[in-house]
Amino acid sequence: MRCIYCDNKKLYILKTGQLKCSRCKKKFSPKKILTDSKILHSFCNDLSASQTARDLNIHYISVQKRYEHFRQLIAKYLEDVYRENRVIEYDEYIYLEKSKKKIKENIFDAHNFLTFHYDDKVYNLLMPNLRMYKNQFMDDRAEEVYFKEFSKFMMLNKISKTQKNENLITKFWLFFEASVVKYKGIKSENFFYYLKEIEFKFNYQREKQIEILFELYKS
């Protein structure tokens, strides 16, 4: 086995079962690396945390924590990559779960984000949640006006998706809508990280996802 950090062949076996590199002096557990690598592959293969836990016979909480860590690494990575490029175009998107669309008050649960196109990739900027303004709209009886505007936007947005001149941004929105349903409900405070996971999987092929994420994991 080689060092996962510097690829050095000369490793020392410690009493703890860990390996120590003779060059970079870093320590790591082969067993933990193998387990985390399997979980990482499952993550990139779009398997749920519960499915991965069953397949690998690992406690669900342990898998879920690793999935959360992967999403955090991805969010930071995408931010760094985006900063190094020039934006070609951008557009706005509003997402609301299908089950909530028929109830007017649920418009305040919608997630609004801007999608930027750059270098054959997309980057998403999540806007502030409208929930903080819910009481103000209700007190001012402005929810009906806002709901109509929201409905109009959703209709126009739906029409734009069906046009023949689809661009990378509208392709991402379609990919996002198809991908987000598998999570079966996302807490509002976690939505950003799921959005970034979908963005990452849209931007990179599966083998590249694994390569990038493993490098991020090692660091």
TIZAMAR-664605 format. One record per residue (C-alpha): x, y, z; residue number from 1. Coordinates in Angstrom, 2 decimals. Example, Ala and Ser with C-alpha at 12.3 -4.5 7.8 and 13.67 -1.06 7.14 Angstrom:
2
node px:12.30; py:-4.50; pz:7.80; pos:1
node px:13.67; py:-1.06; pz:7.14; pos:2
END
This chain:
219
node px:0.00; py:0.00; pz:0.00; pos:1
node px:1.16; py:3.54; pz:-0.80; pos:2
node px:0.73; py:6.67; pz:1.29; pos:3
node px:-2.61; py:8.25; pz:0.42; pos:4
node px:-1.12; py:11.72; pz:0.86; pos:5
node px:2.18; py:11.62; pz:-1.07; pos:6
node px:2.11; py:8.21; pz:-2.82; pos:7
node px:5.26; py:7.06; pz:-1.01; pos:8
node px:5.83; py:3.29; pz:-0.87; pos:9
node px:7.70; py:3.15; pz:2.44; pos:10
node px:5.23; py:2.93; pz:5.34; pos:11
node px:5.59; py:1.94; pz:8.98; pos:12
node px:3.01; py:-0.14; pz:10.82; pos:13
node px:2.18; py:1.37; pz:14.22; pos:14
node px:0.91; py:-0.51; pz:17.28; pos:15
node px:-2.49; py:1.12; pz:16.81; pos:16
node px:-2.81; py:-0.55; pz:13.41; pos:17
node px:-2.31; py:2.75; pz:11.63; pos:18
node px:0.29; py:3.32; pz:8.93; pos:19
node px:2.85; py:6.14; pz:9.05; pos:20
node px:4.55; py:7.49; pz:5.96; pos:21
node px:8.36; py:7.69; pz:6.06; pos:22
node px:8.32; py:10.76; pz:3.78; pos:23
node px:5.43; py:13.05; pz:4.82; pos:24
node px:5.14; py:11.55; pz:8.35; pos:25
node px:1.34; py:11.49; pz:8.15; pos:26
node px:-0.66; py:8.69; pz:9.76; pos:27
node px:-3.78; py:6.97; pz:8.47; pos:28
node px:-5.89; py:3.89; pz:9.09; pos:29
node px:-6.16; py:1.54; pz:6.08; pos:30
node px:-9.42; py:0.13; pz:7.43; pos:31
node px:-11.01; py:3.58; pz:7.80; pos:32
node px:-9.74; py:4.68; pz:4.38; pos:33
node px:-11.25; py:1.57; pz:2.77; pos:34
node px:-14.61; py:2.09; pz:4.51; pos:35
node px:-14.74; py:5.78; pz:3.65; pos:36
node px:-13.76; py:5.01; pz:0.06; pos:37
node px:-16.67; py:2.59; pz:-0.28; pos:38
node px:-19.06; py:5.18; pz:1.17; pos:39
node px:-17.64; py:7.82; pz:-1.18; pos:40
node px:-18.27; py:5.57; pz:-4.19; pos:41
node px:-21.84; py:4.96; pz:-3.02; pos:42
node px:-22.36; py:8.71; pz:-2.63; pos:43
node px:-21.17; py:9.37; pz:-6.19; pos:44
node px:-23.31; py:6.50; pz:-7.46; pos:45
node px:-26.41; py:8.26; pz:-6.07; pos:46
node px:-27.16; py:5.66; pz:-3.41; pos:47
node px:-29.02; py:6.95; pz:-0.35; pos:48
node px:-27.36; py:6.87; pz:3.07; pos:49
node px:-29.80; py:4.18; pz:4.21; pos:50
node px:-29.07; py:2.00; pz:1.16; pos:51
node px:-25.31; py:2.42; pz:1.66; pos:52
node px:-25.62; py:1.55; pz:5.34; pos:53
node px:-27.43; py:-1.68; pz:4.44; pos:54
node px:-25.05; py:-2.60; pz:1.62; pos:55
node px:-21.91; py:-2.04; pz:3.70; pos:56
node px:-23.39; py:-3.16; pz:7.02; pos:57
node px:-22.51; py:0.16; pz:8.65; pos:58
node px:-24.59; py:2.17; pz:11.09; pos:59
node px:-26.82; py:4.68; pz:9.27; pos:60
node px:-25.66; py:7.63; pz:11.42; pos:61
node px:-22.02; py:6.97; pz:10.48; pos:62
node px:-22.87; py:6.96; pz:6.77; pos:63
node px:-25.05; py:10.06; pz:7.08; pos:64
node px:-22.24; py:11.98; pz:8.81; pos:65
node px:-19.84; py:11.08; pz:6.00; pos:66
node px:-22.41; py:12.14; pz:3.39; pos:67
node px:-22.80; py:15.48; pz:5.17; pos:68
node px:-19.02; py:15.90; pz:5.26; pos:69
node px:-18.79; py:15.16; pz:1.53; pos:70
node px:-21.42; py:17.82; pz:0.79; pos:71
node px:-19.50; py:20.38; pz:2.84; pos:72
node px:-16.28; py:19.59; pz:0.97; pos:73
node px:-18.10; py:19.85; pz:-2.35; pos:74
node px:-19.63; py:23.25; pz:-1.50; pos:75
node px:-16.21; py:24.70; pz:-0.68; pos:76
node px:-14.65; py:23.19; pz:-3.80; pos:77
node px:-17.35; py:24.55; pz:-6.13; pos:78
node px:-16.95; py:28.00; pz:-4.62; pos:79
node px:-13.19; py:27.96; pz:-5.27; pos:80
node px:-13.59; py:26.76; pz:-8.87; pos:81
node px:-16.28; py:29.35; pz:-9.65; pos:82
node px:-14.14; py:32.25; pz:-8.43; pos:83
node px:-11.47; py:31.44; pz:-11.00; pos:84
node px:-13.81; py:31.75; pz:-14.01; pos:85
node px:-15.83; py:34.33; pz:-15.89; pos:86
node px:-19.64; py:34.18; pz:-15.95; pos:87
node px:-21.23; py:33.77; pz:-19.39; pos:88
node px:-24.89; py:34.15; pz:-18.37; pos:89
node px:-27.21; py:33.65; pz:-15.42; pos:90
node px:-30.88; py:33.22; pz:-14.60; pos:91
node px:-33.19; py:32.90; pz:-11.60; pos:92
node px:-34.99; py:29.77; pz:-10.42; pos:93
node px:-37.61; py:29.15; pz:-7.74; pos:94
node px:-38.07; py:25.67; pz:-6.36; pos:95
node px:-41.02; py:24.48; pz:-4.31; pos:96
node px:-41.86; py:20.86; pz:-3.60; pos:97
node px:-44.68; py:19.61; pz:-5.80; pos:98
node px:-46.81; py:18.63; pz:-2.81; pos:99
node px:-46.72; py:22.21; pz:-1.50; pos:100
node px:-47.61; py:24.13; pz:-4.66; pos:101
node px:-51.41; py:24.05; pz:-4.21; pos:102
node px:-51.39; py:25.76; pz:-0.80; pos:103
node px:-50.77; py:29.50; pz:-1.02; pos:104
node px:-49.05; py:29.86; pz:2.34; pos:105
node px:-46.36; py:27.40; pz:1.22; pos:106
node px:-44.88; py:29.93; pz:-1.18; pos:107
node px:-42.78; py:31.13; pz:1.74; pos:108
node px:-41.11; py:27.70; pz:1.83; pos:109
node px:-39.83; py:28.16; pz:-1.73; pos:110
node px:-36.09; py:28.21; pz:-2.40; pos:111
node px:-34.88; py:30.91; pz:-4.74; pos:112
node px:-31.46; py:30.60; pz:-6.35; pos:113
node px:-29.47; py:32.12; pz:-9.20; pos:114
node px:-27.81; py:29.75; pz:-11.66; pos:115
node px:-24.66; py:31.00; pz:-13.38; pos:116
node px:-23.16; py:29.50; pz:-16.54; pos:117
node px:-19.37; py:29.49; pz:-16.77; pos:118
node px:-16.81; py:27.32; pz:-18.60; pos:119
node px:-19.36; py:24.61; pz:-19.53; pos:120
node px:-20.39; py:24.34; pz:-15.89; pos:121
node px:-22.99; py:25.89; pz:-13.61; pos:122
node px:-22.74; py:27.57; pz:-10.22; pos:123
node px:-25.71; py:28.25; pz:-7.94; pos:124
node px:-26.12; py:31.08; pz:-5.49; pos:125
node px:-28.86; py:30.48; pz:-2.93; pos:126
node px:-30.86; py:33.60; pz:-2.10; pos:127
node px:-32.29; py:34.44; pz:1.37; pos:128
node px:-35.27; py:32.34; pz:2.43; pos:129
node px:-38.65; py:34.09; pz:2.22; pos:130
node px:-39.88; py:32.48; pz:5.43; pos:131
node px:-38.56; py:35.39; pz:7.47; pos:132
node px:-41.03; py:37.68; pz:5.65; pos:133
node px:-44.07; py:35.42; pz:6.05; pos:134
node px:-45.64; py:37.20; pz:9.03; pos:135
node px:-45.16; py:40.60; pz:7.40; pos:136
node px:-46.89; py:39.49; pz:4.18; pos:137
node px:-49.73; py:37.89; pz:6.11; pos:138
node px:-50.21; py:40.99; pz:8.30; pos:139
node px:-50.25; py:43.26; pz:5.24; pos:140
node px:-52.56; py:40.85; pz:3.39; pos:141
node px:-50.06; py:40.82; pz:0.54; pos:142
node px:-49.76; py:37.05; pz:0.27; pos:143
node px:-52.39; py:36.90; pz:-2.51; pos:144
node px:-50.46; py:39.36; pz:-4.69; pos:145
node px:-47.21; py:37.54; pz:-4.05; pos:146
node px:-48.81; py:34.18; pz:-4.82; pos:147
node px:-50.06; py:35.43; pz:-8.19; pos:148
node px:-46.61; py:36.73; pz:-9.12; pos:149
node px:-45.06; py:33.46; pz:-8.01; pos:150
node px:-47.55; py:31.45; pz:-10.09; pos:151
node px:-46.84; py:33.64; pz:-13.12; pos:152
node px:-43.12; py:33.07; pz:-12.71; pos:153
node px:-43.56; py:29.30; pz:-12.43; pos:154
node px:-45.67; py:29.25; pz:-15.61; pos:155
node px:-43.12; py:31.27; pz:-17.59; pos:156
node px:-40.33; py:29.15; pz:-16.21; pos:157
node px:-42.09; py:25.97; pz:-17.29; pos:158
node px:-42.56; py:27.35; pz:-20.79; pos:159
node px:-38.89; py:28.30; pz:-21.05; pos:160
node px:-37.88; py:24.71; pz:-20.31; pos:161
node px:-39.78; py:23.38; pz:-23.30; pos:162
node px:-38.20; py:25.69; pz:-25.85; pos:163
node px:-35.84; py:24.13; pz:-28.39; pos:164
node px:-33.06; py:26.59; pz:-27.62; pos:165
node px:-32.36; py:25.15; pz:-24.17; pos:166
node px:-29.10; py:26.33; pz:-22.67; pos:167
node px:-26.88; py:24.86; pz:-19.97; pos:168
node px:-28.84; py:26.64; pz:-17.24; pos:169
node px:-32.23; py:25.19; pz:-18.22; pos:170
node px:-30.61; py:21.76; pz:-18.62; pos:171
node px:-29.35; py:22.05; pz:-15.05; pos:172
node px:-32.83; py:22.99; pz:-13.80; pos:173
node px:-34.27; py:19.86; pz:-15.41; pos:174
node px:-31.45; py:17.81; pz:-13.89; pos:175
node px:-32.07; py:19.44; pz:-10.52; pos:176
node px:-35.82; py:18.72; pz:-10.55; pos:177
node px:-35.18; py:15.07; pz:-11.47; pos:178
node px:-32.47; py:14.70; pz:-8.80; pos:179
node px:-33.98; py:16.50; pz:-5.81; pos:180
node px:-37.08; py:14.28; pz:-5.57; pos:181
node px:-35.01; py:11.26; pz:-4.50; pos:182
node px:-34.25; py:12.94; pz:-1.15; pos:183
node px:-37.95; py:12.86; pz:-0.19; pos:184
node px:-37.95; py:16.12; pz:1.72; pos:185
node px:-35.02; py:18.33; pz:2.67; pos:186
node px:-34.85; py:20.52; pz:5.75; pos:187
node px:-34.64; py:24.17; pz:4.76; pos:188
node px:-31.36; py:24.69; pz:6.62; pos:189
node px:-29.75; py:21.82; pz:4.66; pos:190
node px:-31.06; py:22.75; pz:1.21; pos:191
node px:-27.87; py:24.60; pz:0.23; pos:192
node px:-25.71; py:21.49; pz:0.59; pos:193
node px:-28.07; py:19.29; pz:-1.42; pos:194
node px:-28.18; py:21.96; pz:-4.12; pos:195
node px:-24.39; py:21.92; pz:-4.23; pos:196
node px:-24.30; py:18.12; pz:-4.41; pos:197
node px:-26.59; py:18.20; pz:-7.45; pos:198
node px:-24.53; py:21.01; pz:-9.00; pos:199
node px:-21.35; py:18.93; pz:-8.52; pos:200
node px:-22.92; py:15.85; pz:-10.11; pos:201
node px:-24.18; py:17.91; pz:-13.04; pos:202
node px:-20.78; py:19.49; pz:-13.68; pos:203
node px:-18.65; py:16.33; pz:-13.53; pos:204
node px:-18.83; py:12.77; pz:-14.81; pos:205
node px:-18.98; py:10.07; pz:-12.14; pos:206
node px:-15.32; py:8.99; pz:-12.35; pos:207
node px:-14.24; py:12.62; pz:-12.09; pos:208
node px:-16.54; py:13.12; pz:-9.10; pos:209
node px:-14.86; py:10.23; pz:-7.29; pos:210
node px:-11.39; py:11.53; pz:-8.15; pos:211
node px:-12.12; py:15.08; pz:-6.99; pos:212
node px:-13.96; py:14.05; pz:-3.84; pos:213
node px:-11.27; py:11.60; pz:-2.75; pos:214
node px:-8.63; py:14.33; pz:-3.11; pos:215
node px:-10.79; py:16.67; pz:-1.04; pos:216
node px:-11.34; py:13.93; pz:1.54; pos:217
node px:-7.58; py:13.32; pz:1.93; pos:218
node px:-6.86; py:16.99; pz:2.46; pos:219
END
